[in-house]
Amino acid sequence: MKKVIYIAKPLLATVLFSLALAFENASKERAIILMGIFIFYILWGMIRPSFHQKWAWIILLDGILIFLLEHYSKYLVNYFFHFLYVVVILEAGITLNSRRWGNTAAIFFSLLSMGKFSYALYVMPNAKTIAEFFFNFLALAFIVTLINYGKLQSEGRAQQEILYKELLRAYDKLKEYSQMREEALALKERNRIAGELHDSVGHSLTSLIMQIEMLDHLYQKNEDISDLLKDIKNNGRQALIGTREAVAALNEQPNKSIEDIISMLKSFQKDTNVEIDYNIPSVYLLPEEGIVLYRVLQEALTNALRHGKCSRIEVKCEVIKENFYFYIEDDGVGSNNKNGFGQRNMKERIESLGGSMEVITGRPYKIKGFFCLRRDEII
């Protein structure tokens, strides 16, 4: 709307000035004065918008220039210049951000405008001049009131927009708080279940393994019973490892770093007496990358022990450009199962990061693959 005002104003002013000058039939000297004032009025109207929001009062100069145009014209009979007051009142009401300054400018221009009719009423007090005075007074009052109504509507919409944004921010905060509360309750429940698993199943399995150890010592001379006890003991240890993995999964934090992965490898080596030779670069991983690598290696180690019956596992990782490569190999008997649930889950996790994974069965059993890093930032 402001752009329309700034474009339409000089065009309309030029038309009014041309009509006024034609009506004046002014002398050369007076015509030059009128043209000089009008040119300054047009130029001033072009440069004023660039800084009148900072100094709103400078728009009052427009009224003074219009008054000078009327002063050098046939004051009481030439009404063409008078229409410029209406134009500048509309401009002040629309373009000034402050309603207070808009009203101040409108009142100032209205008083200048009513000066003509007050003077006419003073010089020629008759029904015509009285009617003109009150008609113009009411017309200007209507215009100012209409502009104020529009400003109030605009301010109301702006206030509603502010309130809506504040309400939206409050809703987002409430939603975030609700989500955090749900996550906290879920984490509390997971920790409770993990504690129960650790205290009940974990302790029971540990006691069972110790009792089997005692029986193994008692029946060492009986090879059949001794072998059976060893198998039971191995199964018990695997069950204990699985329980600890379940507890770790329930207690799992939303992020896994390279340090967490190395700590997991060391714990696995300590619990199973399986030698693990690992070489993993110290690279920053995003939360989803760290948890995927952690779970893939954890599943691979468990499979190597459970199905391959290995004594040594090699884990190698490297970063090439924007890809993280991993390679796992064991010295066990191998496995022909390439499409188990655990392996499918590993592949899906890797593919979710834009990578791929390959399982090579036989002896040795190998797993290799890669996933894409979102940045290449090695510490």
C-alpha positions in Angstrom: 0.0 0.0 0.0 2.8 2.4 0.8 4.5 1.8 -2.6 1.1 2.6 -4.3 1.0 5.9 -2.3 4.5 6.9 -3.2 3.9 6.2 -6.9 0.4 7.6 -7.2 1.1 10.8 -5.2 3.4 12.5 -7.6 1.2 11.6 -10.6 -1.9 12.9 -8.9 -0.1 16.0 -7.7 1.2 16.7 -11.2 -2.4 16.5 -12.7 -3.7 18.8 -10.0 -0.9 21.3 -10.5 -1.4 21.4 -14.2 -5.1 22.1 -13.7 -4.4 24.7 -11.1 -1.8 26.4 -13.3 -4.2 26.4 -16.2 -6.9 27.9 -14.0 -4.6 30.6 -12.6 -3.6 32.1 -16.0 -0.7 33.4 -13.8 2.0 35.9 -14.9 5.4 34.6 -15.8 6.9 35.6 -12.5 4.2 34.0 -10.4 4.2 30.9 -12.6 7.9 30.4 -12.0 7.4 30.7 -8.3 4.6 28.2 -8.3 6.6 25.8 -10.5 9.6 26.1 -8.2 7.6 25.4 -5.1 5.8 22.4 -6.8 9.1 20.9 -8.0 10.6 21.2 -4.5 7.3 19.6 -3.2 7.7 16.6 -5.6 11.5 16.1 -4.9 10.9 16.5 -1.1 8.1 13.8 -1.4 10.6 11.4 -3.0 13.5 11.8 -0.5 11.4 12.2 2.7 10.2 8.5 3.0 13.8 7.3 3.4 14.0 8.9 6.9 10.6 10.1 8.0 10.0 7.0 10.1 12.9 8.2 12.3 11.8 11.9 12.3 8.1 11.6 11.7 7.5 15.4 12.2 9.3 16.2 8.9 6.1 15.3 7.0 4.7 18.6 8.3 6.9 20.4 5.8 4.5 19.0 3.1 1.7 21.0 4.5 3.8 24.2 4.6 4.7 23.7 0.9 1.0 23.2 0.0 0.1 26.3 2.0 2.8 28.3 0.0 1.3 27.0 -3.3 -2.1 28.2 -2.2 -0.7 31.5 -1.0 0.8 32.3 -4.4 -2.4 31.2 -6.2 -5.9 32.7 -6.3 -6.4 31.7 -2.7 -10.1 31.8 -2.4 -11.1 30.6 -5.8 -8.5 28.0 -6.8 -9.4 24.7 -5.1 -7.1 22.5 -7.1 -4.1 22.9 -4.7 -6.5 22.3 -1.8 -6.9 18.7 -2.8 -3.2 18.2 -2.1 -4.1 18.5 1.7 -6.4 15.4 1.3 -3.6 13.5 -0.4 -1.0 14.3 2.3 -3.5 13.5 5.1 -4.0 10.0 3.5 -0.3 9.6 3.1 0.4 10.5 6.8 -2.3 8.1 8.0 -1.1 5.2 5.9 2.7 5.5 5.9 3.5 6.7 9.4 3.8 3.7 11.8 3.0 5.8 14.8 -0.8 6.5 15.1 0.0 9.4 17.4 2.2 11.1 14.7 -0.4 10.2 12.0 -3.1 12.0 14.0 -0.8 15.0 14.7 0.0 15.4 11.0 -3.7 15.0 10.0 -4.8 17.6 12.5 -2.0 20.0 11.3 -2.9 19.6 7.7 -6.7 19.9 8.5 -6.1 23.2 10.3 -4.1 24.5 7.3 -6.8 23.3 5.0 -9.6 24.9 7.0 -7.7 28.2 7.0 -9.0 28.9 3.5 -12.6 28.4 4.5 -12.2 30.3 7.7 -10.7 33.2 5.8 -13.5 33.0 3.2 -16.1 33.0 6.0 -14.4 36.0 7.6 -14.3 38.0 4.3 -17.7 36.9 2.9 -20.0 35.7 5.8 -22.9 34.1 3.8 -24.7 30.8 3.5 -22.3 29.6 0.8 -19.1 30.1 2.8 -20.8 28.7 5.9 -21.9 25.6 4.0 -18.4 25.2 2.5 -16.8 25.6 5.9 -18.9 22.9 7.6 -18.8 20.6 4.6 -15.0 20.6 4.5 -14.8 20.3 8.2 -17.0 17.2 8.3 -15.2 15.7 5.2 -11.8 16.1 6.9 -13.1 14.7 10.2 -14.5 11.7 8.3 -11.2 11.1 6.5 -9.2 11.4 9.8 -11.7 9.1 11.6 -11.6 6.5 8.7 -7.8 6.5 8.8 -7.8 6.0 12.6 -10.2 3.1 12.3 -7.9 1.5 9.7 -4.9 2.1 12.0 -6.7 0.5 14.9 -7.7 -2.5 12.9 -4.1 -2.9 11.7 -2.7 -2.6 15.3 -5.3 -5.1 16.4 -4.2 -7.6 13.8 -0.5 -7.0 14.7 -1.3 -7.5 18.4 -3.2 -10.7 17.5 -0.2 -11.9 15.5 2.1 -11.3 18.5 -0.3 -13.1 20.9 -0.6 -16.0 18.4 3.2 -16.3 18.2 3.5 -16.2 22.0 0.8 -18.9 22.3 2.6 -21.0 19.6 5.8 -20.7 21.6 4.1 -21.6 24.8 2.5 -24.6 23.0 5.9 -25.7 21.7 7.4 -25.4 25.2 4.6 -27.4 26.7 4.9 -30.1 24.0 8.7 -30.2 24.6 8.1 -30.5 28.4 5.5 -33.3 27.8 7.9 -35.2 25.6 10.7 -34.8 28.1 8.4 -36.0 30.9 7.4 -39.1 28.8 11.1 -39.8 28.1 12.0 -39.5 31.7 9.2 -41.8 32.8 10.2 -44.3 30.1 13.8 -44.1 31.2 12.8 -44.6 34.8 10.8 -47.7 33.8 13.7 -49.1 31.7 16.1 -48.6 34.6 13.7 -50.4 36.9 13.4 -53.4 34.6 17.2 -53.4 34.0 17.7 -53.4 37.8 15.3 -56.3 38.3 17.0 -58.3 35.5 20.4 -57.6 37.0 19.4 -58.4 40.5 17.2 -61.5 39.8 18.2 -63.2 36.5 21.8 -62.0 36.5 22.5 -63.1 40.1 20.7 -66.4 39.5 22.7 -67.2 36.5 25.9 -66.3 38.3 25.0 -68.6 41.2 24.1 -71.4 38.7 27.5 -71.1 37.0 29.3 -71.3 40.3 27.3 -74.4 41.3 28.1 -76.0 38.0 31.8 -75.2 38.6 31.6 -77.1 41.9 29.9 -80.0 40.2 32.5 -80.1 37.5 35.2 -80.5 40.2 33.3 -83.3 41.8 32.7 -85.3 38.6 36.0 -84.7 36.7 36.7 -88.4 36.6 33.4 -89.1 34.8 34.1 -87.7 31.3 30.4 -87.8 30.1 29.1 -85.9 33.1 32.1 -83.5 32.9 31.4 -82.7 29.3 27.8 -82.2 30.0 28.5 -79.8 32.8 30.9 -77.9 30.6 28.2 -77.5 28.0 25.7 -76.4 30.6 28.3 -74.0 32.0 28.9 -72.5 28.5 25.2 -72.1 28.0 24.9 -70.4 31.3 27.7 -68.0 30.5 26.1 -67.1 27.2 22.8 -66.6 29.0 24.6 -64.3 31.4 26.1 -62.4 28.5 22.7 -62.0 26.9 21.2 -60.8 30.2 24.0 -58.2 30.6 23.4 -57.1 27.0 19.7 -56.7 27.7 20.5 -54.7 30.9 23.0 -52.6 28.9 20.3 -52.0 26.2 17.8 -50.9 28.8 20.3 -48.6 30.4 21.5 -47.3 27.1 22.0 -43.6 26.7 21.0 -41.8 23.4 24.6 -41.5 22.3 27.6 -43.8 21.9 31.1 -42.5 21.3 34.2 -44.4 20.1 35.2 -44.5 23.8 31.9 -46.3 24.7 32.5 -48.8 21.8 36.1 -49.6 23.0 34.8 -50.0 26.5 32.2 -52.5 25.3 34.9 -54.5 23.5 37.1 -54.6 26.6 34.1 -55.7 28.7 33.2 -58.4 26.2 36.8 -59.6 26.2 36.9 -59.7 30.0 33.6 -61.5 30.3 34.2 -64.2 27.6 38.0 -64.6 27.7 37.9 -64.1 23.9 40.9 -62.2 22.6 39.8 -59.1 20.7 42.3 -57.3 18.4 40.8 -53.9 17.5 41.9 -50.8 15.7 39.3 -48.0 15.7 40.1 -44.4 14.8 39.1 -41.7 17.3 36.4 -40.0 15.2 33.4 -38.0 16.2 30.1 -39.8 15.6 26.7 -38.3 15.6 24.3 -40.0 18.0 22.6 -42.1 15.4 25.9 -43.1 13.9 27.4 -44.1 17.3 24.5 -46.2 18.4 24.4 -48.0 15.0 28.1 -48.9 15.1 27.8 -49.9 18.7 24.9 -52.3 18.0 26.5 -53.7 14.8 29.8 -54.6 16.6 27.9 -55.9 19.6 25.8 -58.2 17.5 28.8 -59.4 15.5 30.8 -60.3 18.6 27.8 -62.2 20.1 27.3 -64.1 16.9 31.0 -64.9 16.7 31.0 -66.4 20.2 27.6 -68.1 20.0 27.7 -69.7 16.6 31.4 -69.6 15.7 32.8 -70.7 19.0 35.8 -68.5 18.4 38.8 -67.6 20.6 39.9 -64.6 18.8 38.1 -61.7 17.0 39.6 -59.0 14.9 37.9 -55.6 14.6 39.2 -53.0 12.2 37.7 -49.6 11.4 38.9 -46.7 9.2 37.5 -43.5 7.8 38.0 -42.8 4.1 36.8 -39.4 2.9 33.2 -39.3 4.2 32.7 -43.0 4.8 33.3 -45.1 8.0 34.4 -48.6 7.1 34.4 -51.6 9.5 35.7 -55.1 9.2 35.1 -58.0 11.6 36.7 -61.5 11.4 36.9 -64.4 13.8 38.8 -67.7 14.0 35.8 -69.8 14.8 34.1 -72.6 12.8 32.0 -70.1 10.9 28.3 -70.1 10.2 26.1 -70.7 7.2 23.3 -68.5 8.5 23.4 -65.3 6.4 19.8 -64.1 6.9 19.2 -64.4 10.7 17.2 -61.7 12.5 20.3 -60.2 14.0 22.1 -59.9 10.7 19.0 -58.4 9.0 18.7 -55.9 11.8 22.4 -55.0 11.4 22.0 -54.5 7.6 18.9 -52.3 8.1 20.7 -50.2 10.7 23.7 -49.6 8.3 21.4 -48.9 5.3 19.6 -46.3 7.3 22.8 -44.4 7.3 23.3 -44.7 3.6 25.7 -47.6 3.8 25.8 -51.3 3.1 27.0 -54.5 4.9 28.2 -57.9 3.6 28.3 -61.2 5.5 30.9 -63.8 4.3 30.1 -67.2 5.7 32.5 -70.1 6.0 35.8 -70.1 7.8 36.8 -67.5 8.7 33.5 -65.8 9.3 33.7 -62.1 8.1 31.5 -59.1 8.2 32.4 -55.9 6.4 30.6 -52.8 5.5 30.5 -49.0 5.7 28.1 -46.1 6.4 28.2 -42.4 5.4 29.4 -39.8 7.8 27.7 -36.4 7.6 31.1 -34.7 8.0 34.8 -35.6 7.9 36.0 -34.6 11.3 38.7 -36.8 12.8 39.9 -35.7 16.2 
